Amino acid sequence: MNVQRMQDLVSQMRALAAEASARPPADPSATAAAPSSFAGTLQAALNGVNQQMSHADTLQQAFASGQPGLSLSDVMLAGQKASLSFQAALQVRNKLVSAYQDIMNIQA
């Protein structure tokens, strides 16, 4: 990356920072209709992973049965998206378990 490009990026970042500081702070009650809890957010994420896995499974079964209009790339892409979502959810679960164990090991 050349020096001129880096200077352009720095000037853009400064302009964005100045613009952001000039804006009034957002009203949190206006952005969210209902307060969300951690459990609700986690449940929504798990439902999304489940839907992606179900969609990938449906596409795989449809492709295997010879349904016209489905390409192998669509089926493989859906499978990879579902796999990536599951792996991310698994990592979140592992971090939560680790955090729980750390908290339980704290001695007062």
DSSP file (Angstrom, degrees, kcal/mol; ACC not computed):
  #  RESIDUE AA STRUCTURE BP1 BP2  ACC     N-H-->O    O-->H-N    N-H-->O    O-->H-N    TCO  KAPPA ALPHA  PHI   PSI    X-CA   Y-CA   Z-CA
    1    1 A M              0   0    0      0, 0.0     2,-0.1     0, 0.0     0, 0.0   0.000 360.0 360.0 360.0 128.6    0.0    0.0    0.0
    2    2 A N     >  -     0   0    0      1,-0.1     4,-1.8     4,-0.0     5,-0.1  -0.312 360.0-110.3 -83.2 168.2    1.6    3.3   -1.0
    3    3 A V  H  > S+     0   0    0      1,-0.2     4,-2.5     2,-0.2     5,-0.2   0.881 114.8  54.8 -65.8 -41.0    1.8    6.4    1.2
    4    4 A Q  H  > S+     0   0    0      1,-0.2     4,-2.3     2,-0.2    -1,-0.2   0.915 108.5  48.9 -61.4 -42.9   -0.7    8.5   -0.8
    5    5 A R  H  > S+     0   0    0      1,-0.2     4,-2.2     2,-0.2    -1,-0.2   0.901 111.1  50.2 -64.0 -40.5   -3.4    5.8   -0.4
    6    6 A M  H  X S+     0   0    0     -4,-1.8     4,-2.3     1,-0.2    -1,-0.2   0.899 109.9  50.1 -65.3 -39.6   -2.7    5.5    3.3
    7    7 A Q  H  X S+     0   0    0     -4,-2.5     4,-2.4     2,-0.2    -2,-0.2   0.886 109.3  52.0 -65.8 -38.0   -3.0    9.3    3.7
    8    8 A D  H  X S+     0   0    0     -4,-2.3     4,-2.2     2,-0.2    -2,-0.2   0.917 110.2  48.6 -62.6 -42.8   -6.3    9.2    1.8
    9    9 A L  H  X S+     0   0    0     -4,-2.2     4,-2.5     2,-0.2    -2,-0.2   0.907 110.9  50.3 -64.0 -41.4   -7.6    6.6    4.2
   10   10 A V  H  X S+     0   0    0     -4,-2.3     4,-2.3     1,-0.2    -1,-0.2   0.908 110.8  49.0 -63.8 -41.4   -6.5    8.5    7.2
   11   11 A S  H  X S+     0   0    0     -4,-2.4     4,-2.2     2,-0.2    -1,-0.2   0.883 111.0  50.2 -67.5 -36.2   -8.2   11.7    6.0
   12   12 A Q  H  X S+     0   0    0     -4,-2.2     4,-2.5     2,-0.2    -2,-0.2   0.911 110.4  50.2 -65.0 -41.5  -11.4    9.7    5.3
   13   13 A M  H  X S+     0   0    0     -4,-2.5     4,-2.4     1,-0.2    -2,-0.2   0.902 110.7  49.2 -64.0 -40.3  -11.3    8.3    8.7
   14   14 A R  H  X S+     0   0    0     -4,-2.3     4,-2.5     2,-0.2    -1,-0.2   0.901 110.6  50.4 -65.2 -40.6  -10.8   11.7   10.3
   15   15 A A  H  X S+     0   0    0     -4,-2.2     4,-2.2     1,-0.2    -2,-0.2   0.914 111.9  47.4 -64.1 -42.0  -13.7   13.1    8.2
   16   16 A L  H  X S+     0   0    0     -4,-2.5     4,-2.5     2,-0.2    -2,-0.2   0.890 111.3  51.2 -65.8 -38.7  -16.0   10.2    9.4
   17   17 A A  H  X S+     0   0    0     -4,-2.4     4,-2.2     2,-0.2    -2,-0.2   0.905 110.7  48.4 -64.9 -41.0  -14.9   10.7   13.0
   18   18 A A  H  X S+     0   0    0     -4,-2.5     4,-1.3     2,-0.2    -2,-0.2   0.903 112.4  48.9 -65.4 -40.1  -15.7   14.4   12.8
   19   19 A E  H  X S+     0   0    0     -4,-2.2     4,-0.9     1,-0.2    -2,-0.2   0.902 111.6  49.3 -65.3 -40.8  -19.1   13.7   11.2
   20   20 A A  H  < S+     0   0    0     -4,-2.5     3,-0.5     1,-0.2    -2,-0.2   0.882 110.0  50.2 -67.4 -37.8  -19.9   11.1   13.9
   21   21 A S  H  < S+     0   0    0     -4,-2.2    -1,-0.2     1,-0.2    -2,-0.2   0.761 106.3  57.0 -73.1 -22.1  -18.9   13.5   16.7
   22   22 A A  H  < S+     0   0    0     -4,-1.3    -1,-0.2    -5,-0.2    -2,-0.2   0.717  90.8  88.6 -79.0 -21.0  -21.1   16.2   15.3
   23   23 A R  S  < S-     0   0    0     -4,-0.9     3,-0.1    -3,-0.5    -3,-0.0  -0.491  85.8-112.8 -77.1 145.8  -24.2   14.0   15.3
   24   24 A P        -     0   0    0      0, 0.0    -1,-0.1     0, 0.0     3,-0.1  -0.460  45.0 -89.8 -72.0 152.3  -26.4   13.9   18.5
   25   25 A P        -     0   0    0      0, 0.0     2,-0.1     0, 0.0    -4,-0.0  -0.312  47.8-106.3 -62.6 145.5  -26.4   10.6   20.4
   26   26 A A        -     0   0    0      1,-0.1     3,-0.1    -3,-0.1    -3,-0.0  -0.428  26.2-117.8 -73.4 146.0  -29.0    8.2   19.3
   27   27 A D    >>  -     0   0    0      1,-0.2     3,-1.2    -2,-0.1     4,-1.1  -0.766  19.1-152.7 -83.3 115.0  -32.0    7.6   21.5
   28   28 A P  H 3> S+     0   0    0      0, 0.0     4,-1.3     0, 0.0     3,-0.2   0.817  93.2  57.6 -61.9 -29.8  -31.8    3.9   22.5
   29   29 A S  H 34 S+     0   0    0      1,-0.2    -2,-0.0     2,-0.2    -3,-0.0   0.768 103.5  54.0 -72.5 -22.6  -35.6    3.7   23.0
   30   30 A A  H <4 S+     0   0    0     -3,-1.2    -1,-0.2     1,-0.2     3,-0.1   0.779 107.2  49.7 -80.6 -26.2  -36.2    4.8   19.4
   31   31 A T  H  < S+     0   0    0     -4,-1.1     2,-0.5    -3,-0.2    -2,-0.2   0.807 110.9  47.9 -84.3 -29.1  -34.0    2.1   17.9
   32   32 A A     <  -     0   0    0     -4,-1.3    -1,-0.2     1,-0.2     0, 0.0  -0.948  60.1-161.7-118.1 127.8  -35.4   -0.9   19.7
   33   33 A A  S    S+     0   0    0     -2,-0.5    -1,-0.2     1,-0.2    -2,-0.0   0.901  84.9  15.5 -71.1 -40.4  -39.1   -1.5   19.9
   34   34 A A  S    S-     0   0    0      0, 0.0    -1,-0.2     0, 0.0     2,-0.2  -0.987  90.6-103.2-133.9 143.6  -38.7   -3.9   22.8
   35   35 A P        -     0   0    0      0, 0.0     2,-0.4     0, 0.0    -6,-0.0  -0.446  38.4-144.3 -65.7 134.8  -35.8   -4.5   25.1
   36   36 A S        -     0   0    0     -2,-0.2     2,-0.2     4,-0.0     3,-0.0  -0.797   7.0-146.2-103.4 145.0  -34.0   -7.6   24.1
   37   37 A S     >  -     0   0    0     -2,-0.4     4,-2.3     1,-0.1     5,-0.2  -0.590  26.7-111.5-100.8 166.6  -32.4   -9.9   26.6
   38   38 A F  H  > S+     0   0    0     -2,-0.2     4,-2.7     1,-0.2     5,-0.2   0.911 119.7  51.8 -62.8 -41.8  -29.3  -12.0   26.1
   39   39 A A  H  > S+     0   0    0      1,-0.2     4,-2.5     2,-0.2    -1,-0.2   0.895 109.5  49.6 -63.3 -39.6  -31.3  -15.2   26.2
   40   40 A G  H  > S+     0   0    0      2,-0.2     4,-2.2     1,-0.2    -1,-0.2   0.901 111.9  47.9 -65.8 -40.7  -33.7  -13.8   23.5
   41   41 A T  H  X S+     0   0    0     -4,-2.3     4,-2.1     2,-0.2    -2,-0.2   0.913 113.2  48.0 -65.2 -43.0  -30.8  -12.8   21.3
   42   42 A L  H  X S+     0   0    0     -4,-2.7     4,-2.4     2,-0.2    -2,-0.2   0.901 111.1  50.9 -64.5 -41.2  -29.1  -16.2   21.7
   43   43 A Q  H  X S+     0   0    0     -4,-2.5     4,-2.3     1,-0.2    -2,-0.2   0.904 109.6  50.3 -63.7 -41.4  -32.4  -18.0   21.0
   44   44 A A  H  X S+     0   0    0     -4,-2.2     4,-2.0     2,-0.2    -1,-0.2   0.897 110.7  49.8 -63.9 -39.9  -32.9  -16.0   17.8
   45   45 A A  H  X S+     0   0    0     -4,-2.1     4,-2.1     2,-0.2    -2,-0.2   0.913 111.1  48.6 -65.3 -42.2  -29.4  -16.8   16.7
   46   46 A L  H  X S+     0   0    0     -4,-2.4     4,-2.4     1,-0.2    -2,-0.2   0.875 109.4  52.7 -66.3 -36.5  -29.9  -20.5   17.3
   47   47 A N  H  X S+     0   0    0     -4,-2.3     4,-2.5     2,-0.2    -1,-0.2   0.894 108.2  51.7 -64.2 -38.4  -33.2  -20.4   15.4
   48   48 A G  H  X S+     0   0    0     -4,-2.0     4,-2.2     2,-0.2    -2,-0.2   0.907 109.9  48.3 -63.5 -42.2  -31.3  -18.8   12.5
   49   49 A V  H  X S+     0   0    0     -4,-2.1     4,-2.3     2,-0.2    -2,-0.2   0.917 111.6  50.6 -62.8 -43.2  -28.7  -21.6   12.6
   50   50 A N  H  X S+     0   0    0     -4,-2.4     4,-2.5     1,-0.2    -2,-0.2   0.903 109.8  49.9 -62.2 -41.9  -31.5  -24.2   12.7
   51   51 A Q  H  X S+     0   0    0     -4,-2.5     4,-2.6     2,-0.2    -1,-0.2   0.905 110.3  50.1 -64.8 -40.9  -33.3  -22.6    9.7
   52   52 A Q  H  X S+     0   0    0     -4,-2.2     4,-2.4     2,-0.2    30,-0.2   0.903 112.0  47.8 -64.0 -40.0  -30.1  -22.6    7.7
   53   53 A M  H  X S+     0   0    0     -4,-2.3     4,-2.3     2,-0.2    -2,-0.2   0.902 112.6  48.5 -68.0 -39.8  -29.4  -26.2    8.5
   54   54 A S  H  X S+     0   0    0     -4,-2.5     4,-2.5     2,-0.2    -2,-0.2   0.906 111.6  50.1 -65.0 -41.2  -33.0  -27.2    7.6
   55   55 A H  H  X S+     0   0    0     -4,-2.6     4,-2.5     2,-0.2    -2,-0.2   0.916 111.1  48.6 -63.2 -43.6  -32.8  -25.2    4.3
   56   56 A A  H  X S+     0   0    0     -4,-2.4     4,-2.3    22,-0.2    -1,-0.2   0.903 112.0  49.4 -63.4 -41.1  -29.5  -26.9    3.4
   57   57 A D  H  X S+     0   0    0     -4,-2.3     4,-2.4     2,-0.2    -2,-0.2   0.907 110.5  50.3 -64.4 -42.1  -31.0  -30.4    4.2
   58   58 A T  H  X S+     0   0    0     -4,-2.5     4,-2.4     1,-0.2    -2,-0.2   0.917 111.4  48.3 -62.1 -43.8  -34.1  -29.6    2.1
   59   59 A L  H  X S+     0   0    0     -4,-2.5     4,-2.5     2,-0.2    -2,-0.2   0.895 110.6  51.6 -64.4 -39.4  -31.9  -28.5   -0.8
   60   60 A Q  H  X S+     0   0    0     -4,-2.3     4,-2.4     2,-0.2    -2,-0.2   0.919 111.9  46.1 -63.5 -43.4  -29.7  -31.6   -0.5
   61   61 A Q  H  X S+     0   0    0     -4,-2.4     4,-1.7     2,-0.2    -2,-0.2   0.899 113.3  49.5 -66.5 -39.8  -32.8  -33.9   -0.6
   62   62 A A  H  <>S+     0   0    0     -4,-2.4     5,-2.4     2,-0.2     4,-0.3   0.896 112.5  47.3 -66.5 -39.7  -34.3  -32.1   -3.5
   63   63 A F  H ><5S+     0   0    0     -4,-2.5     3,-1.2     1,-0.2    -2,-0.2   0.905 110.7  52.0 -67.4 -40.7  -31.1  -32.2   -5.5
   64   64 A A  H 3<5S+     0   0    0     -4,-2.4    -1,-0.2     1,-0.3    -2,-0.2   0.825 107.6  52.6 -65.5 -30.7  -30.7  -36.0   -4.7
   65   65 A S  T 3<5S-     0   0    0     -4,-1.7    -1,-0.3    -5,-0.2    -2,-0.2   0.504 119.7-111.0 -84.2  -2.6  -34.2  -36.6   -5.9
   66   66 A G  T < 5 +     0   0    0     -3,-1.2    -3,-0.2    -4,-0.3    -2,-0.1   0.747  48.3 177.0  85.5  24.3  -33.4  -34.8   -9.2
   67   67 A Q    > < -     0   0    0     -5,-2.4     3,-0.9    -6,-0.1    -1,-0.2  -0.436  31.3-119.9 -63.5 129.1  -35.6  -31.8   -8.8
   68   68 A P  T 3  S+     0   0    0      0, 0.0     3,-0.1     0, 0.0    -1,-0.1  -0.347  90.4  38.7 -71.2 152.2  -35.0  -29.5  -11.8
   69   69 A G  T 3  S+     0   0    0      1,-0.3     2,-0.5    -2,-0.0    -2,-0.1   0.356  86.6 111.1  94.1  -5.5  -33.7  -26.0  -11.4
   70   70 A L    <   -     0   0    0     -3,-0.9     2,-0.3    -8,-0.1    -1,-0.3  -0.878  50.6-158.1-103.9 131.7  -31.2  -26.8   -8.6
   71   71 A S     >  -     0   0    0     -2,-0.5     4,-1.8     1,-0.1     3,-0.3  -0.751  26.5-121.6-103.6 156.2  -27.5  -26.6   -9.2
   72   72 A L  H  > S+     0   0    0     -2,-0.3     4,-2.8     1,-0.2     5,-0.2   0.857 112.8  58.6 -61.7 -35.1  -24.9  -28.4   -7.3
   73   73 A S  H  > S+     0   0    0      1,-0.2     4,-2.4     2,-0.2    -1,-0.2   0.881 104.2  50.6 -65.0 -36.7  -23.3  -25.1   -6.4
   74   74 A D  H  > S+     0   0    0     -3,-0.3     4,-2.2     2,-0.2    -1,-0.2   0.916 112.8  46.5 -64.2 -42.2  -26.5  -23.8   -4.8
   75   75 A V  H  X S+     0   0    0     -4,-1.8     4,-2.1     2,-0.2    -2,-0.2   0.925 114.7  46.1 -66.2 -44.9  -26.7  -27.0   -2.7
   76   76 A M  H  X S+     0   0    0     -4,-2.8     4,-2.4     2,-0.2    -2,-0.2   0.887 111.7  51.9 -66.8 -38.6  -23.0  -26.9   -1.7
   77   77 A L  H  X S+     0   0    0     -4,-2.4     4,-2.4    -5,-0.2    -1,-0.2   0.920 110.3  48.1 -64.0 -43.8  -23.2  -23.2   -0.9
   78   78 A A  H  X S+     0   0    0     -4,-2.2     4,-2.2     1,-0.2   -22,-0.2   0.897 112.0  50.7 -63.4 -39.4  -26.2  -23.7    1.4
   79   79 A G  H  X S+     0   0    0     -4,-2.1     4,-2.3     2,-0.2    -2,-0.2   0.899 111.0  47.6 -64.6 -40.9  -24.4  -26.6    3.1
   80   80 A Q  H  X S+     0   0    0     -4,-2.4     4,-2.7     2,-0.2    -2,-0.2   0.878 110.6  51.6 -69.2 -37.6  -21.3  -24.5    3.7
   81   81 A K  H  X S+     0   0    0     -4,-2.4     4,-2.4     2,-0.2    -2,-0.2   0.926 112.1  46.8 -62.5 -43.8  -23.4  -21.6    5.1
   82   82 A A  H  X S+     0   0    0     -4,-2.2     4,-2.4   -30,-0.2    -2,-0.2   0.908 112.8  49.4 -64.7 -41.4  -25.1  -23.9    7.5
   83   83 A S  H  X S+     0   0    0     -4,-2.3     4,-2.5     2,-0.2    -2,-0.2   0.914 111.6  48.2 -64.1 -43.3  -21.8  -25.5    8.5
   84   84 A L  H  X S+     0   0    0     -4,-2.7     4,-2.2     2,-0.2    -2,-0.2   0.899 111.6  50.1 -64.7 -40.9  -20.2  -22.1    9.1
   85   85 A S  H  X S+     0   0    0     -4,-2.4     4,-2.3     2,-0.2    -2,-0.2   0.909 111.5  48.7 -63.0 -42.1  -23.2  -21.0   11.1
   86   86 A F  H  X S+     0   0    0     -4,-2.4     4,-2.5     2,-0.2    -2,-0.2   0.916 110.4  50.5 -65.3 -42.7  -23.1  -24.1   13.2
   87   87 A Q  H  X S+     0   0    0     -4,-2.5     4,-2.1     2,-0.2    -1,-0.2   0.893 110.9  49.4 -62.9 -39.0  -19.3  -23.8   13.8
   88   88 A A  H  X S+     0   0    0     -4,-2.2     4,-2.1     2,-0.2    -1,-0.2   0.916 111.4  48.7 -65.2 -42.6  -19.8  -20.1   14.9
   89   89 A A  H  X S+     0   0    0     -4,-2.3     4,-2.4     1,-0.2    -2,-0.2   0.886 109.8  52.9 -63.6 -38.2  -22.6  -21.2   17.3
   90   90 A L  H  X S+     0   0    0     -4,-2.5     4,-2.4     2,-0.2    -1,-0.2   0.896 108.6  49.5 -64.1 -40.5  -20.4  -23.9   18.7
   91   91 A Q  H  X S+     0   0    0     -4,-2.1     4,-2.3     2,-0.2    -2,-0.2   0.886 109.9  51.1 -66.4 -38.4  -17.6  -21.4   19.4
   92   92 A V  H  X S+     0   0    0     -4,-2.1     4,-2.4     2,-0.2    -2,-0.2   0.921 110.5  49.6 -63.1 -43.1  -20.0  -19.1   21.1
   93   93 A R  H  X S+     0   0    0     -4,-2.4     4,-2.6     1,-0.2    -2,-0.2   0.925 109.9  50.6 -61.3 -44.1  -21.2  -22.1   23.3
   94   94 A N  H  X S+     0   0    0     -4,-2.4     4,-2.3     1,-0.2    -1,-0.2   0.897 110.9  48.7 -61.5 -40.3  -17.6  -23.0   24.1
   95   95 A K  H  X S+     0   0    0     -4,-2.3     4,-2.6     2,-0.2    -1,-0.2   0.889 111.1  50.6 -67.0 -38.6  -16.9  -19.4   25.1
   96   96 A L  H  X S+     0   0    0     -4,-2.4     4,-2.5     2,-0.2    -2,-0.2   0.917 111.2  47.7 -65.0 -42.6  -20.0  -19.3   27.3
   97   97 A V  H  X S+     0   0    0     -4,-2.6     4,-2.6     2,-0.2    -2,-0.2   0.915 112.7  49.5 -63.8 -42.3  -19.1  -22.5   29.0
   98   98 A S  H  X S+     0   0    0     -4,-2.3     4,-2.3    -5,-0.2    -2,-0.2   0.913 111.6  48.1 -63.0 -43.1  -15.5  -21.3   29.6
   99   99 A A  H  X S+     0   0    0     -4,-2.6     4,-2.4     2,-0.2    -2,-0.2   0.904 111.4  50.8 -64.5 -40.6  -16.8  -18.0   31.0
  100  100 A Y  H  X S+     0   0    0     -4,-2.5     4,-2.5     1,-0.2    -2,-0.2   0.925 110.9  48.4 -62.0 -44.7  -19.3  -19.8   33.3
  101  101 A Q  H  X S+     0   0    0     -4,-2.6     4,-1.6     1,-0.2    -2,-0.2   0.891 110.4  51.6 -64.4 -38.6  -16.4  -22.1   34.5
  102  102 A D  H  X S+     0   0    0     -4,-2.3     4,-0.5     2,-0.2    -1,-0.2   0.918 111.2  47.5 -62.8 -42.7  -14.2  -19.1   35.2
  103  103 A I  H >< S+     0   0    0     -4,-2.4     3,-0.9     1,-0.2    -2,-0.2   0.903 111.0  50.8 -65.2 -40.9  -17.0  -17.4   37.2
  104  104 A M  H 3< S+     0   0    0     -4,-2.5    -1,-0.2     1,-0.2    -2,-0.2   0.780 107.8  54.3 -68.7 -25.3  -17.6  -20.5   39.2
  105  105 A N  H 3< S+     0   0    0     -4,-1.6     2,-0.3    -5,-0.2    -1,-0.2   0.543  80.9 110.0 -86.0  -6.6  -13.9  -20.8   40.0
  106  106 A I    <<  -     0   0    0     -3,-0.9     2,-0.5    -4,-0.5    -3,-0.0  -0.535  59.3-151.7 -69.5 128.3  -13.7  -17.3   41.4
  107  107 A Q              0   0    0     -2,-0.3    -2,-0.1     1,-0.1    -1,-0.0  -0.890 360.0 360.0-106.2 130.8  -13.2  -17.6   45.1
  108  108 A A              0   0    0     -2,-0.5    -1,-0.1     0, 0.0    -2,-0.0   0.479 360.0 360.0 -74.9 360.0  -14.5  -14.7   47.3
